[in-house]
């Protein structure tokens, strides 16, 4: 969670951010870790997760200009390695 919260002030790479979100999501399935995460859930959602999910104006322009290239840019082939 420290990595996720550090995104506000520092650069965090997309792969590290993705893995931190996946780890936090998996941690919510355990009762003892959910108790630790629970006070921070609202902050995580409002300040980290939801802003990442928003589509930017440049994303819309890229999609309208070349939908295939936009989809290609969104799909990272290196994720298959993990």
C-alpha positions in Angstrom: 0.0 0.0 0.0 2.9 2.3 0.6 3.9 2.0 -3.1 0.3 2.9 -4.1 0.2 5.9 -1.9 3.7 7.0 -3.0 2.2 7.4 -6.5 0.8 10.8 -5.5 4.3 12.4 -5.0 6.6 10.1 -6.9 6.8 8.2 -10.2 5.7 4.6 -9.9 6.0 2.5 -13.0 2.9 1.0 -14.5 4.0 -2.6 -14.0 4.9 -2.0 -10.3 1.6 -0.1 -9.9 -0.3 -3.0 -11.5 1.3 -5.6 -9.3 0.7 -3.5 -6.2 -3.0 -3.2 -7.0 -3.2 -7.0 -7.7 -1.4 -7.7 -4.4 -3.7 -5.4 -2.5 -6.7 -7.0 -4.1 -5.5 -10.5 -3.2 -4.8 -9.3 0.3 -8.4 -8.3 0.8 -9.4 -12.0 0.7 -7.6 -12.7 4.0 -9.4 -11.5 7.1 -6.3 -10.4 9.0 -4.9 -8.3 6.1 -8.4 -6.9 5.3 -8.5 -5.4 8.8 -5.3 -3.6 8.0 -6.5 -2.4 4.6 -10.0 -1.5 5.6 -9.3 2.0 7.0 -7.5 2.9 3.7 -10.0 1.5 1.2 -11.8 4.8 0.6 -8.5 6.7 0.1 -7.2 4.0 -2.2 -10.3 4.1 -4.4 -10.7 7.8 -4.5 -7.0 8.9 -4.9 -5.4 5.9 -6.7 -7.7 3.4 -8.4 -10.4 5.5 -9.9 -8.1 8.2 -11.4 -6.1 5.4 -13.1 -9.3 4.1 -14.7 -10.4 7.4 -16.2 -10.0 7.9 -19.9 -8.0 11.0 -20.8 -8.7 13.4 -23.7 -5.6 12.2 -25.5 -6.9 8.6 -25.1 -10.2 9.6 -26.8 -8.3 11.4 -29.6 -6.0 8.4 -30.2 -9.0 6.1 -30.3 -10.8 8.2 -32.8 -7.8 8.7 -35.0 -6.6 5.0 -35.0 -8.6 2.5 -32.9 -6.3 -0.4 -33.7 -3.2 1.6 -32.5 -5.0 2.6 -29.3 -5.9 -1.0 -28.5 -2.4 -2.1 -29.3 -1.0 0.6 -27.0 -3.3 -0.5 -24.1 -2.3 -4.2 -24.4 1.2 -4.9 -23.0 2.5 -8.2 -24.4 5.0 -8.5 -21.6 2.2 -9.2 -19.1 2.0 -12.7 -20.7 5.4 -13.4 -19.2 4.1 -13.0 -15.7 
